[in-house]
Amino acid sequence: MRPTLMTARIFVLPLIALVSALLLAVACGDDGDDARPTGRLTDPRSVPTATPWTNAPEPITLDESALTPIIEEGAQEGEEISDGETPEVTPVSPFKVTVDESANRRTSPSTGSAIAGIMTAGEERTVTGQVSGEAAEEGNDIWYQLDDGSFVYSGTVKKVQE
């Protein structure tokens, strides 16, 4: 009987399987050393660490205006907010305002005053007064005083329709 292509395939497949098994055994096999490997994360002696400074260098501030101010939490409900002198506030009939995006609540009617908190999109607040302050936009210097004593620029809010 003469060998055919089919009989050659029968011998090739077991030969490939045998070579694959030998390669796998060599790659995954133990090299015979019974010593524990070094550098395990559970052993702190084998992990290098930086040498601590004896005298830490002084930090250098290149430009004071480059520092970002830390915004503290806004006033709690019912807590009055004050940032020095507050201009004369004209009382108004209370009405609600909201914002489409976020808006800063300030401690006085000026963009330079401290941030008392943030009105988030869709949040409603009650306006109790209005005052002339810094014109953040040309032709509009009206700021609203909210029920917690903070101020919000009238150009950033819209009245809630009741």
Summary of the structure (lengths in Angstrom):
residues: 162
radius of gyration: 36.6
end to end distance: 99.9
largest distance: 114.7
contacts: 321
relative contact order: 0.14
helix: 20%
strand: 27%
